């Protein structure tokens, strides 16, 4: 309520300026009734209205208003008309120009006001001592008004800088949120690629095997169909978990934890069930690793075995080796298939995704054909910063 009223007043500058000019008229009224200045009532009314009237537009046209009241005061001084209460309008104009414009304009305004103080001192003499006193008092008023205007100008500049900084920080916060959202969507896209590519490859291999064996080996065909069914359910469950984070206003979902190194055995058994002979070896003592690093290890092995399923050909064999060193984990997945000779349609993103995952932790990946046939993927992930104290 108060803020809205303040905003309304800020938009009604002439109304507010007229309100601040009313005290001048209020104090001028007794002098007009008592004729304490010894001048004609006509001159007094004319000067009072001429000096206070422009103040209604004091903040709308600050320099023009100051020029107008300064000119009226100059003409008053030339004509020898005695000062009136409304001459304080010069100080109000000085303050407005100094507070609202550059230092150069403030200096020009204070010089004009000080010239007026000098002219008034000599135009209305009343003794040497009184002249000195009047000059000092008027100079103090002019200087004090100018300094007050400078203070307000500095304060307003500071408040503007604070508001601009707050707006900039708010924009930066919004940009950070957008960047975080984009990064999260990119992560989900990589996860979906890994999940879909691996499970669909298993389904395709099993479906091909079932179609060949359905007439000759019904039991093996049934086993292949069972594998297809379980793989499809696993793929759906992982996709629901990944896509669930994209839902808005839905905090009721319970999501399964991300796979890690402990789930590699299940992954390899799943690939073995697809007809690929896979061996799994671990060398060294596994250090304590974050969930993010463990997920990276799992996805690298999954992507490498998926490529073996897709491009290795029949009767392919693969080997997965994890070697834990003091400061890094080395992952090696190789096979003896024909993946190096398989055609590349250029649409895959698996190898690029592996490089992106490993690069997050300062590691590196090498994927290339093996000498003598087959394909290998070698990744090195630093883990020194996450080695737990023994």
One Martini backbone bead per residue (centre of mass of N, CA, C, O) as a GRO file, in nm:
protein
  390
    1UNK     BB    1   0.060   0.061  -0.024
    2UNK     BB    2   0.299   0.254   0.015
    3UNK     BB    3   0.441   0.192  -0.254
    4UNK     BB    4   0.207   0.282  -0.440
    5UNK     BB    5   0.193   0.575  -0.335
    6UNK     BB    6   0.484   0.649  -0.409
    7UNK     BB    7   0.460   0.594  -0.713
    8UNK     BB    8   0.240   0.801  -0.762
    9UNK     BB    9   0.402   1.051  -0.666
   10UNK     BB   10   0.639   1.020  -0.871
   11UNK     BB   11   0.437   1.080  -1.119
   12UNK     BB   12   0.351   1.365  -0.950
   13UNK     BB   13   0.547   1.620  -0.958
   14UNK     BB   14   0.380   1.886  -0.956
   15UNK     BB   15   0.221   1.821  -0.700
   16UNK     BB   16   0.464   1.797  -0.507
   17UNK     BB   17   0.591   2.076  -0.569
   18UNK     BB   18   0.346   2.239  -0.475
   19UNK     BB   19   0.355   2.145  -0.182
   20UNK     BB   20   0.650   2.271  -0.129
   21UNK     BB   21   0.548   2.576  -0.205
   22UNK     BB   22   0.334   2.652   0.013
   23UNK     BB   23   0.507   2.767   0.255
   24UNK     BB   24   0.575   3.034   0.114
   25UNK     BB   25   0.286   3.140   0.108
   26UNK     BB   26   0.233   3.117   0.411
   27UNK     BB   27   0.467   3.321   0.498
   28UNK     BB   28   0.366   3.563   0.307
   29UNK     BB   29   0.088   3.650   0.419
   30UNK     BB   30   0.151   3.827   0.671
   31UNK     BB   31   0.321   4.038   0.513
   32UNK     BB   32   0.091   4.130   0.333
   33UNK     BB   33  -0.106   4.228   0.562
   34UNK     BB   34   0.131   4.417   0.709
   35UNK     BB   35   0.347   4.546   0.525
   36UNK     BB   36   0.665   4.491   0.622
   37UNK     BB   37   0.834   4.592   0.346
   38UNK     BB   38   0.737   4.868   0.208
   39UNK     BB   39   0.561   4.767  -0.034
   40UNK     BB   40   0.375   4.703  -0.274
   41UNK     BB   41   0.131   4.476  -0.316
   42UNK     BB   42   0.177   4.418  -0.611
   43UNK     BB   43   0.476   4.344  -0.596
   44UNK     BB   44   0.452   4.121  -0.389
   45UNK     BB   45   0.262   3.936  -0.546
   46UNK     BB   46   0.429   3.915  -0.804
   47UNK     BB   47   0.683   3.793  -0.676
   48UNK     BB   48   0.559   3.551  -0.538
   49UNK     BB   49   0.439   3.420  -0.793
   50UNK     BB   50   0.697   3.430  -0.976
   51UNK     BB   51   0.871   3.244  -0.774
   52UNK     BB   52   0.660   3.000  -0.709
   53UNK     BB   53   0.535   2.899  -0.971
   54UNK     BB   54   0.783   2.742  -1.104
   55UNK     BB   55   0.802   2.517  -0.874
   56UNK     BB   56   0.597   2.315  -1.001
   57UNK     BB   57   0.850   2.256  -1.227
   58UNK     BB   58   1.123   2.182  -1.086
   59UNK     BB   59   1.155   1.859  -1.185
   60UNK     BB   60   1.080   1.890  -1.488
   61UNK     BB   61   1.243   2.195  -1.520
   62UNK     BB   62   1.513   2.282  -1.359
   63UNK     BB   63   1.677   2.493  -1.529
   64UNK     BB   64   1.444   2.679  -1.607
   65UNK     BB   65   1.353   2.751  -1.321
   66UNK     BB   66   1.621   2.871  -1.222
   67UNK     BB   67   1.640   3.087  -1.439
   68UNK     BB   68   1.377   3.232  -1.368
   69UNK     BB   69   1.429   3.306  -1.066
   70UNK     BB   70   1.700   3.449  -1.119
   71UNK     BB   71   1.590   3.669  -1.309
   72UNK     BB   72   1.381   3.790  -1.117
   73UNK     BB   73   1.588   3.864  -0.897
   74UNK     BB   74   1.756   4.053  -1.074
   75UNK     BB   75   1.534   4.254  -1.141
   76UNK     BB   76   1.473   4.325  -0.848
   77UNK     BB   77   1.757   4.439  -0.787
   78UNK     BB   78   1.762   4.661  -1.007
   79UNK     BB   79   1.488   4.798  -0.894
   80UNK     BB   80   1.497   4.781  -0.564
   81UNK     BB   81   1.345   4.550  -0.453
   82UNK     BB   82   1.268   4.397  -0.187
   83UNK     BB   83   1.302   4.127  -0.027
   84UNK     BB   84   1.149   3.804  -0.012
   85UNK     BB   85   1.050   3.493   0.072
   86UNK     BB   86   1.050   3.386  -0.234
   87UNK     BB   87   1.371   3.394  -0.279
   88UNK     BB   88   1.415   3.087  -0.195
   89UNK     BB   89   1.382   2.968  -0.482
   90UNK     BB   90   1.680   2.975  -0.558
   91UNK     BB   91   1.766   2.744  -0.365
   92UNK     BB   92   1.578   2.528  -0.481
   93UNK     BB   93   1.698   2.536  -0.766
   94UNK     BB   94   1.988   2.470  -0.688
   95UNK     BB   95   1.934   2.193  -0.566
   96UNK     BB   96   1.806   2.058  -0.816
   97UNK     BB   97   2.044   2.087  -1.012
   98UNK     BB   98   2.265   1.952  -0.837
   99UNK     BB   99   2.106   1.674  -0.789
  100UNK     BB  100   2.030   1.618  -1.119
  101UNK     BB  101   2.324   1.690  -1.215
  102UNK     BB  102   2.611   1.773  -1.295
  103UNK     BB  103   2.882   1.935  -1.170
  104UNK     BB  104   2.882   2.163  -1.379
  105UNK     BB  105   2.592   2.259  -1.322
  106UNK     BB  106   2.632   2.311  -1.020
  107UNK     BB  107   2.850   2.531  -1.052
  108UNK     BB  108   2.682   2.727  -1.219
  109UNK     BB  109   2.456   2.768  -1.008
  110UNK     BB  110   2.633   2.868  -0.766
  111UNK     BB  111   2.742   3.117  -0.914
  112UNK     BB  112   2.475   3.257  -0.957
  113UNK     BB  113   2.393   3.269  -0.657
  114UNK     BB  114   2.648   3.429  -0.561
  115UNK     BB  115   2.602   3.676  -0.734
  116UNK     BB  116   2.334   3.745  -0.596
  117UNK     BB  117   2.458   3.791  -0.314
  118UNK     BB  118   2.641   4.027  -0.393
  119UNK     BB  119   2.424   4.216  -0.508
  120UNK     BB  120   2.249   4.229  -0.247
  121UNK     BB  121   2.462   4.352  -0.062
  122UNK     BB  122   2.498   4.627  -0.240
  123UNK     BB  123   2.185   4.703  -0.284
  124UNK     BB  124   2.131   4.653   0.051
  125UNK     BB  125   2.238   4.869   0.249
  126UNK     BB  126   2.325   4.869   0.637
  127UNK     BB  127   2.615   4.864   0.678
  128UNK     BB  128   2.913   4.719   0.719
  129UNK     BB  129   2.844   4.494   0.921
  130UNK     BB  130   2.580   4.404   0.783
  131UNK     BB  131   2.709   4.328   0.512
  132UNK     BB  132   2.889   4.103   0.614
  133UNK     BB  133   2.669   3.935   0.744
  134UNK     BB  134   2.493   3.899   0.491
  135UNK     BB  135   2.707   3.768   0.310
  136UNK     BB  136   2.773   3.525   0.489
  137UNK     BB  137   2.488   3.407   0.507
  138UNK     BB  138   2.436   3.373   0.202
  139UNK     BB  139   2.685   3.194   0.147
  140UNK     BB  140   2.608   2.968   0.339
  141UNK     BB  141   2.339   2.898   0.202
  142UNK     BB  142   2.453   2.834  -0.076
  143UNK     BB  143   2.664   2.620   0.007
  144UNK     BB  144   2.470   2.433   0.161
  145UNK     BB  145   2.284   2.372  -0.077
  146UNK     BB  146   2.501   2.257  -0.263
  147UNK     BB  147   2.595   2.027  -0.075
  148UNK     BB  148   2.320   1.889  -0.055
  149UNK     BB  149   2.300   1.828  -0.358
  150UNK     BB  150   2.555   1.656  -0.376
  151UNK     BB  151   2.465   1.441  -0.175
  152UNK     BB  152   2.211   1.350  -0.332
  153UNK     BB  153   2.352   1.272  -0.592
  154UNK     BB  154   2.531   1.053  -0.466
  155UNK     BB  155   2.302   0.884  -0.344
  156UNK     BB  156   2.152   0.826  -0.606
  157UNK     BB  157   2.387   0.686  -0.748
  158UNK     BB  158   2.410   0.459  -0.542
  159UNK     BB  159   2.122   0.348  -0.569
  160UNK     BB  160   2.144   0.286  -0.870
  161UNK     BB  161   2.379   0.085  -0.842
  162UNK     BB  162   2.229  -0.111  -0.661
  163UNK     BB  163   1.997  -0.172  -0.855
  164UNK     BB  164   2.173  -0.268  -1.091
  165UNK     BB  165   2.307  -0.496  -0.935
  166UNK     BB  166   2.048  -0.649  -0.868
  167UNK     BB  167   1.962  -0.691  -1.163
  168UNK     BB  168   2.220  -0.838  -1.252
  169UNK     BB  169   2.199  -1.070  -1.048
  170UNK     BB  170   1.925  -1.169  -1.148
  171UNK     BB  171   2.015  -1.232  -1.435
  172UNK     BB  172   2.242  -1.428  -1.356
  173UNK     BB  173   2.058  -1.625  -1.211
  174UNK     BB  174   1.883  -1.694  -1.456
  175UNK     BB  175   2.120  -1.794  -1.630
  176UNK     BB  176   2.209  -2.020  -1.439
  177UNK     BB  177   1.946  -2.175  -1.454
  178UNK     BB  178   1.955  -2.224  -1.760
  179UNK     BB  179   2.225  -2.372  -1.762
  180UNK     BB  180   2.141  -2.598  -1.569
  181UNK     BB  181   1.909  -2.701  -1.743
  182UNK     BB  182   2.080  -2.767  -1.992
  183UNK     BB  183   2.270  -2.966  -1.849
  184UNK     BB  184   2.048  -3.161  -1.756
  185UNK     BB  185   1.943  -3.227  -2.040
  186UNK     BB  186   2.210  -3.338  -2.144
  187UNK     BB  187   2.232  -3.563  -1.938
  188UNK     BB  188   1.967  -3.704  -2.016
  189UNK     BB  189   2.045  -3.757  -2.307
  190UNK     BB  190   2.281  -3.944  -2.243
  191UNK     BB  191   2.123  -4.149  -2.078
  192UNK     BB  192   1.923  -4.227  -2.300
  193UNK     BB  193   2.126  -4.329  -2.498
  194UNK     BB  194   2.245  -4.554  -2.324
  195UNK     BB  195   1.985  -4.707  -2.263
  196UNK     BB  196   1.870  -4.748  -2.548
  197UNK     BB  197   2.113  -4.865  -2.698
  198UNK     BB  198   2.158  -5.112  -2.523
  199UNK     BB  199   1.870  -5.244  -2.506
  200UNK     BB  200   1.809  -5.252  -2.809
  201UNK     BB  201   2.047  -5.428  -2.886
  202UNK     BB  202   1.961  -5.672  -2.721
  203UNK     BB  203   1.686  -5.711  -2.855
  204UNK     BB  204   1.787  -5.756  -3.143
  205UNK     BB  205   1.966  -6.000  -3.089
  206UNK     BB  206   1.743  -6.179  -2.963
  207UNK     BB  207   1.546  -6.169  -3.201
  208UNK     BB  208   1.733  -6.302  -3.403
  209UNK     BB  209   1.776  -6.563  -3.242
  210UNK     BB  210   1.476  -6.645  -3.226
  211UNK     BB  211   1.423  -6.666  -3.536
  212UNK     BB  212   1.634  -6.902  -3.579
  213UNK     BB  213   1.527  -7.101  -3.323
  214UNK     BB  214   1.211  -7.162  -3.347
  215UNK     BB  215   1.240  -7.439  -3.523
  216UNK     BB  216   1.490  -7.593  -3.356
  217UNK     BB  217   1.488  -7.412  -3.061
  218UNK     BB  218   1.255  -7.341  -2.840
  219UNK     BB  219   1.406  -7.286  -2.574
  220UNK     BB  220   1.593  -7.062  -2.685
  221UNK     BB  221   1.370  -6.878  -2.783
  222UNK     BB  222   1.237  -6.837  -2.506
  223UNK     BB  223   1.487  -6.714  -2.374
  224UNK     BB  224   1.502  -6.469  -2.564
  225UNK     BB  225   1.221  -6.356  -2.491
  226UNK     BB  226   1.278  -6.314  -2.194
  227UNK     BB  227   1.508  -6.111  -2.240
  228UNK     BB  228   1.337  -5.905  -2.388
  229UNK     BB  229   1.140  -5.850  -2.160
  230UNK     BB  230   1.343  -5.760  -1.938
  231UNK     BB  231   1.478  -5.537  -2.105
  232UNK     BB  232   1.226  -5.366  -2.154
  233UNK     BB  233   1.162  -5.310  -1.856
  234UNK     BB  234   1.432  -5.175  -1.789
  235UNK     BB  235   1.409  -4.946  -1.995
  236UNK     BB  236   1.147  -4.824  -1.887
  237UNK     BB  237   1.244  -4.763  -1.600
  238UNK     BB  238   1.479  -4.570  -1.681
  239UNK     BB  239   1.310  -4.372  -1.846
  240UNK     BB  240   1.122  -4.285  -1.618
  241UNK     BB  241   1.345  -4.176  -1.434
  242UNK     BB  242   1.456  -3.961  -1.633
  243UNK     BB  243   1.178  -3.819  -1.719
  244UNK     BB  244   1.076  -3.739  -1.432
  245UNK     BB  245   1.259  -3.472  -1.402
  246UNK     BB  246   1.073  -3.310  -1.624
  247UNK     BB  247   0.859  -3.276  -1.432
  248UNK     BB  248   0.614  -3.064  -1.324
  249UNK     BB  249   0.481  -3.057  -1.018
  250UNK     BB  250   0.644  -3.344  -0.923
  251UNK     BB  251   0.721  -3.484  -0.593
  252UNK     BB  252   0.619  -3.802  -0.579
  253UNK     BB  253   0.853  -3.927  -0.697
  254UNK     BB  254   1.041  -4.238  -0.718
  255UNK     BB  255   1.384  -4.284  -0.755
  256UNK     BB  256   1.630  -4.451  -0.866
  257UNK     BB  257   1.938  -4.518  -0.846
  258UNK     BB  258   2.231  -4.488  -0.975
  259UNK     BB  259   2.448  -4.647  -1.141
  260UNK     BB  260   2.743  -4.849  -1.071
  261UNK     BB  261   2.997  -5.056  -0.999
  262UNK     BB  262   2.808  -5.272  -0.860
  263UNK     BB  263   2.640  -5.312  -1.151
  264UNK     BB  264   2.837  -5.460  -1.350
  265UNK     BB  265   2.756  -5.753  -1.315
  266UNK     BB  266   2.470  -5.726  -1.431
  267UNK     BB  267   2.553  -5.618  -1.705
  268UNK     BB  268   2.727  -5.861  -1.794
  269UNK     BB  269   2.507  -6.073  -1.769
  270UNK     BB  270   2.324  -5.943  -1.976
  271UNK     BB  271   2.525  -5.976  -2.215
  272UNK     BB  272   2.561  -6.279  -2.198
  273UNK     BB  273   2.256  -6.340  -2.258
  274UNK     BB  274   2.311  -6.226  -2.566
  275UNK     BB  275   2.594  -6.400  -2.660
  276UNK     BB  276   2.838  -6.269  -2.502
  277UNK     BB  277   3.166  -6.313  -2.422
  278UNK     BB  278   3.242  -6.213  -2.085
  279UNK     BB  279   3.504  -6.060  -1.910
  280UNK     BB  280   3.593  -5.990  -1.553
  281UNK     BB  281   3.824  -5.747  -1.414
  282UNK     BB  282   4.002  -5.668  -1.101
  283UNK     BB  283   4.250  -5.415  -0.999
  284UNK     BB  284   4.265  -5.349  -0.689
  285UNK     BB  285   4.155  -5.090  -0.475
  286UNK     BB  286   3.871  -4.948  -0.423
  287UNK     BB  287   3.778  -4.638  -0.411
  288UNK     BB  288   3.626  -4.359  -0.312
  289UNK     BB  289   3.331  -4.264  -0.493
  290UNK     BB  290   3.128  -4.095  -0.659
  291UNK     BB  291   2.836  -4.119  -0.825
  292UNK     BB  292   2.935  -3.984  -1.084
  293UNK     BB  293   3.180  -4.167  -1.138
  294UNK     BB  294   3.030  -4.435  -1.135
  295UNK     BB  295   2.847  -4.370  -1.372
  296UNK     BB  296   3.072  -4.335  -1.577
  297UNK     BB  297   3.180  -4.619  -1.564
  298UNK     BB  298   2.920  -4.763  -1.644
  299UNK     BB  299   2.875  -4.617  -1.923
  300UNK     BB  300   3.132  -4.703  -2.061
  301UNK     BB  301   3.085  -5.006  -2.051
  302UNK     BB  302   2.809  -5.003  -2.185
  303UNK     BB  303   2.894  -4.870  -2.456
  304UNK     BB  304   3.109  -5.076  -2.538
  305UNK     BB  305   2.916  -5.328  -2.536
  306UNK     BB  306   2.716  -5.213  -2.738
  307UNK     BB  307   2.915  -5.201  -2.975
  308UNK     BB  308   2.967  -5.504  -2.974
  309UNK     BB  309   2.677  -5.589  -3.039
  310UNK     BB  310   2.647  -5.419  -3.308
  311UNK     BB  311   2.966  -5.479  -3.447
  312UNK     BB  312   3.104  -5.770  -3.378
  313UNK     BB  313   2.935  -6.006  -3.429
  314UNK     BB  314   2.972  -6.327  -3.433
  315UNK     BB  315   3.128  -6.472  -3.171
  316UNK     BB  316   3.190  -6.261  -2.965
  317UNK     BB  317   3.449  -6.123  -2.753
  318UNK     BB  318   3.494  -5.987  -2.420
  319UNK     BB  319   3.680  -5.739  -2.211
  320UNK     BB  320   3.684  -5.638  -1.863
  321UNK     BB  321   3.890  -5.374  -1.709
  322UNK     BB  322   3.988  -5.284  -1.375
  323UNK     BB  323   4.228  -5.030  -1.265
  324UNK     BB  324   4.355  -4.949  -0.951
  325UNK     BB  325   4.499  -4.666  -0.850
  326UNK     BB  326   4.597  -4.407  -0.656
  327UNK     BB  327   4.484  -4.167  -0.886
  328UNK     BB  328   4.340  -4.389  -1.078
  329UNK     BB  329   4.113  -4.510  -1.334
  330UNK     BB  330   4.113  -4.798  -1.544
  331UNK     BB  331   3.946  -4.857  -1.854
  332UNK     BB  332   3.896  -5.179  -2.028
  333UNK     BB  333   3.752  -5.247  -2.358
  334UNK     BB  334   3.754  -5.552  -2.547
  335UNK     BB  335   3.758  -5.709  -2.876
  336UNK     BB  336   3.723  -5.970  -3.160
  337UNK     BB  337   3.580  -5.825  -3.369
  338UNK     BB  338   3.438  -5.611  -3.651
  339UNK     BB  339   3.419  -5.304  -3.563
  340UNK     BB  340   3.644  -5.166  -3.743
  341UNK     BB  341   3.477  -5.258  -4.020
  342UNK     BB  342   3.234  -5.115  -3.959
  343UNK     BB  343   2.998  -4.916  -4.050
  344UNK     BB  344   2.955  -4.553  -4.047
  345UNK     BB  345   2.674  -4.327  -4.017
  346UNK     BB  346   2.723  -4.071  -3.808
  347UNK     BB  347   2.487  -4.099  -3.557
  348UNK     BB  348   2.659  -4.140  -3.328
  349UNK     BB  349   2.718  -4.057  -2.949
  350UNK     BB  350   2.889  -4.238  -2.759
  351UNK     BB  351   3.187  -4.136  -2.772
  352UNK     BB  352   3.122  -3.843  -2.708
  353UNK     BB  353   2.989  -3.900  -2.434
  354UNK     BB  354   3.237  -4.024  -2.298
  355UNK     BB  355   3.419  -3.776  -2.320
  356UNK     BB  356   3.238  -3.586  -2.158
  357UNK     BB  357   3.234  -3.742  -1.892
  358UNK     BB  358   3.546  -3.752  -1.846
  359UNK     BB  359   3.608  -3.443  -1.869
  360UNK     BB  360   3.477  -3.355  -1.601
  361UNK     BB  361   3.733  -3.524  -1.442
  362UNK     BB  362   4.005  -3.504  -1.623
  363UNK     BB  363   4.001  -3.710  -1.845
  364UNK     BB  364   4.037  -3.995  -2.079
  365UNK     BB  365   3.981  -4.118  -2.423
  366UNK     BB  366   4.024  -4.434  -2.610
  367UNK     BB  367   3.914  -4.519  -2.950
  368UNK     BB  368   4.017  -4.825  -3.121
  369UNK     BB  369   4.166  -5.032  -3.307
  370UNK     BB  370   4.312  -5.335  -3.301
  371UNK     BB  371   4.575  -5.516  -3.331
  372UNK     BB  372   4.447  -5.784  -3.529
  373UNK     BB  373   4.170  -5.696  -3.418
  374UNK     BB  374   3.921  -5.517  -3.320
  375UNK     BB  375   3.821  -5.339  -3.014
  376UNK     BB  376   3.895  -5.038  -2.810
  377UNK     BB  377   3.852  -4.909  -2.469
  378UNK     BB  378   4.016  -4.628  -2.304
  379UNK     BB  379   4.003  -4.515  -1.962
  380UNK     BB  380   4.082  -4.218  -1.757
  381UNK     BB  381   4.018  -4.156  -1.400
  382UNK     BB  382   4.042  -3.941  -1.164
  383UNK     BB  383   4.058  -4.009  -0.780
  384UNK     BB  384   4.224  -3.859  -0.561
  385UNK     BB  385   4.004  -3.656  -0.434
  386UNK     BB  386   3.828  -3.944  -0.345
  387UNK     BB  387   4.012  -4.069  -0.150
  388UNK     BB  388   3.994  -4.240   0.122
  389UNK     BB  389   4.056  -4.280   0.441
  390UNK     BB  390   4.222  -4.550   0.621
   0.00000   0.00000   0.00000
